Amino acid sequence: MRVPPFLLLLALVNGACGEAPAPSSADLPDVPNAPDAGDGGERPIVWGFVGTGQSLSTGGHAGNAPYTPVLADAGPNHFMLGNLTGTGGIAANAAPEASWALTTLAEPMRGIPRGTAWPTNMMNQSLHTPLAARLSVLVPGVRTAHIAVGQNGQPMAGIKKGGGAPSYAGSLAEAARMKRLFDAKGYDYRIAAVILTHGESDLGSATYGDQVLELQANYDADLRAITGQAASIPMIVTQPSAGYPQPTVGLTSGIGDRLLTAWLTHRSQLIFAGSKLGLSYWPNDFHLDAAGTRDLGSLYAEAARPLLDGSPAFEPLYPVSVTRDATDGAVVTVVLNRPATFDASLWGTTHATTFGGAWANARGFEAVNTGGAPIAITAVALAGSTVTLTCATKPAAIGHAMYGDGPNTIRRTQVRDGTGNWLVQFIRRF
């Protein structure tokens, strides 16, 4: 089998030609009498997660002033690499890989210096500690290891394979080091998923869905070449910030709908964790606050759980079909994938005065004509998993939580299921 050139480079840098693993500060005992890696014997599994994206993946916010994490420790059995920062490594502010050591996952994941590019990329509360903490509840006894390589403000062109940011190369380097260190302790290091928290900087891209699928395929091939695992590595995605873009009024982002479509057509590659409509944000900012990042991590854990314990695949609340009535085109039926309920707890003043009040009582749904002008929604009825919308005239498209009310406002909805999953953002054109 041909060994990819980047793996040869990583092997040399990591000292695969005989260098002893760096000491570990993590509370991870060696496995007695563990079979050698690759000989087919059973070893305890450590499940890896690779997080990439932009500022919402790093805990960043406007100004990036330090703040106190709301969840700083996931308890035992959850790990990351320490000693990443320094000089002489594969990127600016990176230490040589030979010095990277396993340590217990904790916040903040990085220390000083603070920057935006890996490895000085993590700001205060990350999504990884709450992800691990929630998985410990859902899958008792689980062991996880976390890599976080997102960078503030980076579009897909930055974080993709061969991109302008060090994110992709950094993730492979960390995975190779983790593989070596876990092997030395007698554990089977497998990567469960790549988590993509991204999309804001690709506003308007018509090819974003295809780019996400390409990123997943590249990660799947390159990470499996490192771990040697047979199982494919899916990508878990969420729709972008519910506060972005921040227009004067009305600008939408098609990225969220493209992610939904990509998942619906490529479920073997993507796991769709839903939207960020129900999360909390910093005041006057489209970034998640510490609690919002914590809850995002928990949401990712719910989506990841089936990969670890074989439980039924996670699905967010989403529209199965959106149709206009054949007799009265002003009536639109939205069929959801499971029963839902109305909940106005986050609604506030959403759409109260903007768009001429056309959607003030539409519970998050939006209707437009062929020119994109708003059409009033005069009634919204919900029965089980079926939503019936009555519009003032026949719409050309129906959206949900797509339109912003102006700067520093967050898109919200009143539709959720019985477990607290909010209906995702979407737009369907007739």
C-alpha positions as CSV (number, residue, x, y, z in Angstrom):
1,M,0.0,0.0,0.0
2,R,1.3,3.5,-0.9
3,V,1.9,5.6,2.2
4,P,0.7,9.2,1.6
5,P,3.6,11.7,1.7
6,F,2.0,13.7,4.6
7,L,2.0,10.6,6.8
8,L,5.7,10.0,6.1
9,L,6.4,13.6,7.2
10,L,4.3,13.2,10.3
11,A,6.1,9.9,11.1
12,L,9.4,11.6,10.9
13,V,8.4,14.6,13.0
14,N,6.7,12.4,15.6
15,G,9.8,10.3,15.9
16,A,8.3,7.1,14.6
17,C,11.9,5.8,14.1
18,G,12.3,5.0,17.8
19,E,11.6,8.1,19.9
20,A,9.8,7.3,23.1
21,P,6.4,8.9,23.7
22,A,6.3,12.1,25.7
23,P,5.2,11.8,29.3
24,S,1.5,12.1,29.9
25,S,-0.1,14.3,32.5
26,A,-3.5,12.6,31.9
27,D,-5.0,10.2,34.4
28,L,-4.9,7.3,31.8
29,P,-3.4,4.1,33.2
30,D,-1.6,1.7,30.9
31,V,-3.6,-1.3,29.8
32,P,-2.0,-4.4,31.2
33,N,-1.2,-7.1,28.7
34,A,-2.7,-5.1,25.8
35,P,-2.3,-6.7,22.4
36,D,-0.1,-4.8,20.0
37,A,-1.9,-2.3,17.8
38,G,-3.0,-3.9,14.6
39,D,-2.8,-7.5,15.6
40,G,-6.5,-8.0,15.8
41,G,-6.8,-8.2,19.6
42,E,-9.3,-6.2,21.6
43,R,-8.1,-3.0,23.2
44,P,-10.1,-0.4,25.1
45,I,-11.4,2.3,22.7
46,V,-10.8,6.0,23.0
47,W,-13.2,7.8,20.7
48,G,-11.7,10.9,18.9
49,F,-13.5,14.1,17.9
50,V,-12.0,16.6,15.5
51,G,-13.5,20.1,15.7
52,T,-13.0,22.6,12.9
53,G,-14.8,25.7,11.7
54,Q,-14.6,29.4,12.5
55,S,-15.3,31.5,15.6
56,L,-18.3,29.6,17.0
57,S,-16.1,26.5,17.0
58,T,-13.4,28.2,19.2
59,G,-15.5,30.0,21.8
60,G,-14.6,33.4,20.1
61,H,-16.7,36.5,20.2
62,A,-16.5,40.2,19.3
63,G,-13.2,41.5,20.7
64,N,-12.3,38.1,22.2
65,A,-12.1,39.4,25.7
66,P,-11.4,36.6,28.2
67,Y,-14.4,35.2,30.1
68,T,-15.0,32.4,32.6
69,P,-16.1,29.1,31.1
70,V,-19.4,27.7,32.5
71,L,-18.2,24.1,32.2
72,A,-14.4,23.8,32.6
73,D,-14.1,20.0,33.3
74,A,-15.7,16.9,31.9
75,G,-14.4,14.6,34.5
76,P,-12.0,11.6,34.0
77,N,-11.6,9.7,30.7
78,H,-11.6,12.7,28.4
79,F,-8.3,13.9,26.9
80,M,-6.6,16.4,24.6
81,L,-3.0,17.2,23.8
82,G,-1.0,19.6,25.9
83,N,2.2,21.4,25.2
84,L,1.0,22.4,21.7
85,T,2.2,26.0,21.8
86,G,5.7,27.2,21.5
87,T,8.2,27.5,18.7
88,G,9.8,25.2,16.2
89,G,6.7,23.3,15.1
90,I,4.7,23.0,11.9
91,A,2.9,26.3,12.3
92,A,3.5,29.7,14.0
93,N,3.3,29.4,17.8
94,A,3.4,25.6,17.6
95,A,5.9,23.5,19.6
96,P,7.5,20.4,18.0
97,E,5.2,17.4,17.9
98,A,7.6,15.3,20.0
99,S,6.7,17.5,23.0
100,W,2.9,17.1,22.7
101,A,1.6,15.1,25.5
102,L,-1.8,13.6,26.5
103,T,-3.5,15.7,29.2
104,T,-7.0,15.8,30.7
105,L,-9.6,17.8,28.7
106,A,-10.2,21.1,30.5
107,E,-11.1,24.7,29.7
108,P,-9.5,26.8,28.4
109,M,-8.0,24.3,26.0
110,R,-5.1,26.7,25.2
111,G,-3.1,29.2,27.2
112,I,-1.1,32.2,26.3
113,P,-0.4,33.4,23.7
114,R,-3.9,34.0,22.5
115,G,-4.4,34.2,18.8
116,T,-6.8,33.1,16.2
117,A,-4.9,30.4,14.2
118,W,-4.2,26.9,15.5
119,P,-2.7,26.1,18.0
120,T,-3.4,29.4,19.8
121,N,-7.0,29.4,18.5
122,M,-9.2,28.4,21.5
123,M,-11.0,31.1,23.4
124,N,-12.2,30.3,26.9
125,Q,-15.3,28.0,26.6
126,S,-15.0,25.4,23.9
127,L,-17.7,23.0,22.8
128,H,-15.5,20.0,23.5
129,T,-15.8,19.8,27.3
130,P,-19.6,20.0,27.2
131,L,-19.6,17.4,24.4
132,A,-17.5,15.1,26.5
133,A,-19.5,15.7,29.7
134,R,-22.8,15.0,28.0
135,L,-21.4,11.8,26.3
136,S,-20.4,10.6,29.7
137,V,-24.1,10.7,30.7
138,L,-25.4,9.2,27.5
139,V,-22.7,6.5,27.1
140,P,-21.4,5.7,30.7
141,G,-17.7,4.9,30.8
142,V,-16.9,6.3,27.4
143,R,-13.4,7.7,26.8
144,T,-12.9,10.6,24.4
145,A,-10.0,12.6,22.9
146,H,-10.4,16.0,21.4
147,I,-8.8,18.0,18.7
148,A,-9.8,21.7,18.1
149,V,-8.5,23.5,15.0
150,G,-11.1,26.1,14.0
151,Q,-10.0,29.6,13.3
152,N,-12.0,32.9,13.6
153,G,-13.3,34.3,10.4
154,Q,-12.0,31.6,8.1
155,P,-14.1,30.6,5.1
156,M,-14.0,27.1,3.7
157,A,-11.0,28.2,1.6
158,G,-9.0,28.5,4.8
159,I,-10.0,25.3,6.7
160,K,-10.2,22.9,3.8
161,K,-7.4,20.5,2.8
162,G,-4.6,22.6,1.4
163,G,-6.3,25.7,2.7
164,G,-4.7,28.9,3.8
165,A,-5.1,28.3,7.5
166,P,-3.1,25.7,9.5
167,S,-6.4,24.0,10.6
168,Y,-6.4,20.9,8.4
169,A,-2.7,20.1,8.7
170,G,-2.8,20.7,12.5
171,S,-5.7,18.3,12.9
172,L,-3.8,15.5,11.1
173,A,-0.6,16.2,13.1
174,E,-2.6,16.0,16.4
175,A,-4.4,12.8,15.3
176,A,-1.1,11.2,14.4
177,R,0.4,12.1,17.8
178,M,-2.6,10.9,19.6
179,K,-2.5,7.6,17.8
180,R,1.1,7.0,18.8
181,L,0.5,8.0,22.4
182,F,-2.7,5.9,22.9
183,D,-1.1,2.9,21.1
184,A,1.8,3.1,23.6
185,K,-0.7,2.9,26.5
186,G,-2.6,0.0,25.1
187,Y,-5.7,1.8,23.8
188,D,-7.5,1.7,20.4
189,Y,-7.8,5.3,19.2
190,R,-10.6,5.6,16.7
191,I,-12.0,8.9,15.4
192,A,-15.8,8.9,15.7
193,A,-16.6,12.1,13.8
194,V,-15.3,15.5,12.6
195,I,-17.5,18.3,13.9
196,L,-17.9,21.3,11.6
197,T,-19.1,24.6,13.2
198,H,-19.0,27.0,10.3
199,G,-20.7,28.8,7.4
200,E,-20.9,32.4,8.3
201,S,-17.9,33.5,6.1
202,D,-19.2,31.6,3.1
203,L,-22.4,33.8,2.9
204,G,-23.9,33.5,-0.6
205,S,-21.8,30.5,-1.7
206,A,-23.9,28.4,-4.1
207,T,-21.4,25.5,-3.8
208,Y,-21.1,25.4,0.0
209,G,-22.9,22.0,0.3
210,D,-20.5,20.4,-2.1
211,Q,-17.5,21.9,-0.3
212,V,-18.7,20.4,3.0
213,L,-19.0,17.0,1.4
214,E,-15.5,17.3,-0.1
215,L,-14.1,18.3,3.3
216,Q,-15.7,15.3,4.9
217,A,-14.4,12.9,2.2
218,N,-10.9,14.3,2.6
219,Y,-11.0,14.0,6.4
220,D,-12.4,10.5,6.2
221,A,-9.5,9.3,3.9
222,D,-6.7,11.1,5.7
223,L,-7.8,10.4,9.3
224,R,-8.5,6.7,8.6
225,A,-5.0,6.4,7.1
226,I,-3.7,7.6,10.5
227,T,-5.8,5.5,12.8
228,G,-6.2,2.4,10.6
229,Q,-9.9,2.1,11.5
230,A,-12.3,0.4,9.1
231,A,-15.3,2.5,10.0
232,S,-15.9,5.7,8.0
233,I,-15.7,9.1,9.8
234,P,-18.8,11.2,9.2
235,M,-19.0,14.9,9.7
236,I,-21.5,16.4,12.2
237,V,-22.8,19.8,11.1
238,T,-25.0,22.6,12.4
239,Q,-26.5,25.6,10.6
240,P,-24.6,28.9,11.1
241,S,-25.2,31.5,13.8
242,A,-28.8,32.5,14.1
243,G,-27.6,36.1,14.3
244,Y,-25.7,36.1,11.0
245,P,-25.8,37.8,8.7
246,Q,-26.7,41.1,10.5
247,P,-28.5,43.2,7.9
248,T,-30.4,46.5,8.1
249,V,-33.4,44.2,7.6
250,G,-34.1,41.1,5.7
251,L,-30.8,39.7,4.3
252,T,-30.9,35.9,4.4
253,S,-28.1,33.3,4.3
254,G,-28.7,30.2,2.1
255,I,-25.9,28.3,3.9
256,G,-28.2,26.7,6.5
257,D,-30.6,25.4,3.8
258,R,-27.7,24.1,1.8
259,L,-26.5,22.1,4.8
260,L,-29.9,20.7,5.3
261,T,-30.1,19.7,1.6
262,A,-26.6,18.2,1.7
263,W,-27.6,16.0,4.7
264,L,-30.8,14.9,3.1
265,T,-29.0,13.7,0.0
266,H,-25.8,12.3,1.7
267,R,-26.7,10.8,5.0
268,S,-23.8,8.4,5.0
269,Q,-21.4,11.3,5.0
270,L,-23.1,13.9,7.2
271,I,-25.0,13.9,10.5
272,F,-27.2,17.0,10.8
273,A,-27.4,18.3,14.4
274,G,-29.8,21.1,13.5
275,S,-29.8,24.9,13.9
276,K,-28.5,27.4,16.5
277,L,-32.0,29.0,16.8
278,G,-32.4,27.9,20.4
279,L,-29.0,28.9,21.8
280,S,-27.9,31.9,23.8
281,Y,-25.8,34.7,22.4
282,W,-23.6,37.6,23.6
283,P,-25.5,40.9,23.7
284,N,-25.2,42.8,20.5
285,D,-23.2,40.0,18.9
286,F,-23.9,37.0,16.7
287,H,-21.5,34.8,18.7
288,L,-22.6,32.3,21.2
289,D,-22.0,33.1,24.8
290,A,-20.5,30.6,27.2
291,A,-23.9,28.9,27.9
292,G,-24.7,28.8,24.2
293,T,-21.4,27.1,23.5
294,R,-22.0,24.7,26.3
295,D,-25.5,23.8,24.9
296,L,-24.0,23.5,21.4
297,G,-21.6,20.9,22.7
298,S,-24.4,19.0,24.3
299,L,-26.3,19.1,21.1
300,Y,-23.4,17.6,19.3
301,A,-23.2,14.9,21.9
302,E,-26.8,13.9,21.2
303,A,-25.9,13.7,17.4
304,A,-22.7,11.7,18.1
305,R,-24.2,9.2,20.6
306,P,-25.3,6.6,17.9
307,L,-21.8,6.4,16.6
308,L,-20.7,5.1,20.0
309,D,-23.5,2.9,21.2
310,G,-25.5,2.0,18.1
311,S,-28.7,3.8,19.2
312,P,-31.0,5.1,16.5
313,A,-29.6,7.8,14.3
314,F,-30.1,11.4,15.4
315,E,-32.4,13.6,13.4
316,P,-33.3,17.2,14.1
317,L,-36.8,18.6,13.6
318,Y,-37.0,19.3,9.9
319,P,-39.6,19.6,7.1
320,V,-40.3,16.4,5.2
321,S,-42.4,18.2,2.6
322,V,-43.7,21.8,1.9
323,T,-46.7,22.0,-0.5
324,R,-49.2,24.5,-1.7
325,D,-52.8,23.5,-1.7
326,A,-54.0,22.5,-5.3
327,T,-57.3,24.3,-4.9
328,D,-56.2,27.4,-2.8
329,G,-52.6,28.2,-3.5
330,A,-52.5,30.6,-0.5
331,V,-52.7,27.6,1.9
332,V,-49.4,25.8,2.5
333,T,-48.9,22.5,4.3
334,V,-45.6,21.8,6.0
335,V,-45.1,18.2,7.2
336,L,-42.5,17.7,9.8
337,N,-40.6,14.5,10.6
338,R,-42.2,14.2,14.0
339,P,-44.9,15.9,16.2
340,A,-44.1,19.4,17.3
341,T,-45.5,22.0,19.7
342,F,-45.5,25.8,19.9
343,D,-43.2,27.5,22.4
344,A,-42.8,31.3,22.4
345,S,-40.3,31.4,25.2
346,L,-37.5,32.7,23.0
347,W,-39.6,34.7,20.5
348,G,-39.4,38.2,22.1
349,T,-40.1,40.8,19.4
350,T,-39.1,38.7,16.4
351,H,-40.7,40.1,13.2
352,A,-43.0,42.3,15.4
353,T,-42.6,45.4,13.3
354,T,-40.3,44.5,10.4
355,F,-41.6,43.5,7.0
356,G,-44.7,45.5,7.6
357,G,-45.7,43.1,10.4
358,A,-46.5,40.5,7.7
359,W,-45.0,37.7,9.9
360,A,-45.5,39.0,13.4
361,N,-47.8,36.1,14.2
362,A,-46.3,33.5,11.9
363,R,-44.3,31.7,14.6
364,G,-41.1,31.8,12.6
365,F,-42.5,31.0,9.2
366,E,-42.0,33.5,6.3
367,A,-43.7,33.8,2.9
368,V,-42.5,35.8,-0.1
369,N,-43.6,36.4,-3.7
370,T,-41.6,35.9,-6.9
371,G,-39.8,39.2,-6.3
372,G,-38.9,38.4,-2.8
373,A,-41.4,40.8,-1.2
374,P,-43.1,39.6,2.0
375,I,-46.6,38.1,1.9
376,A,-48.6,38.2,5.1
377,I,-49.2,34.9,6.9
378,T,-52.6,35.3,8.5
379,A,-52.9,32.0,10.4
380,V,-50.6,29.1,11.6
381,A,-52.2,25.9,12.7
382,L,-50.3,22.9,14.2
383,A,-51.7,19.4,14.5
384,G,-49.2,16.7,15.4
385,S,-46.5,16.9,12.8
386,T,-48.5,19.0,10.3
387,V,-48.3,22.8,10.1
388,T,-50.9,24.6,8.0
389,L,-50.1,28.2,6.9
390,T,-52.7,30.5,5.5
391,C,-51.1,33.3,3.4
392,A,-52.7,36.5,2.1
393,T,-51.9,35.5,-1.4
394,K,-50.2,32.6,-3.2
395,P,-46.5,32.5,-2.1
396,A,-43.6,31.7,-4.4
397,A,-41.5,30.5,-1.4
398,I,-41.9,29.5,2.2
399,G,-39.1,30.0,4.7
400,H,-38.5,29.4,8.3
401,A,-36.3,31.6,10.5
402,M,-34.3,32.8,7.5
403,Y,-34.9,36.6,7.6
404,G,-33.2,38.9,10.2
405,D,-34.9,41.9,11.8
406,G,-31.8,44.1,11.7
407,P,-28.4,44.5,13.4
408,N,-27.8,42.7,16.7
409,T,-31.0,40.6,16.4
410,I,-31.2,36.8,16.6
411,R,-33.5,34.7,14.4
412,R,-35.9,32.7,16.5
413,T,-38.8,30.3,16.1
414,Q,-41.8,29.1,18.1
415,V,-41.7,25.5,16.8
416,R,-40.0,22.7,18.6
417,D,-40.4,19.0,19.4
418,G,-41.1,17.4,22.8
419,T,-37.4,17.0,23.6
420,G,-36.5,20.6,23.0
421,N,-35.2,20.4,19.4
422,W,-36.2,23.5,17.5
423,L,-37.3,23.4,13.9
424,V,-34.4,24.0,11.6
425,Q,-34.0,26.9,9.2
426,F,-35.1,26.3,5.6
427,I,-36.6,27.8,2.5
428,R,-38.7,26.0,-0.1
429,R,-39.5,27.5,-3.5
430,F,-42.5,26.5,-5.5
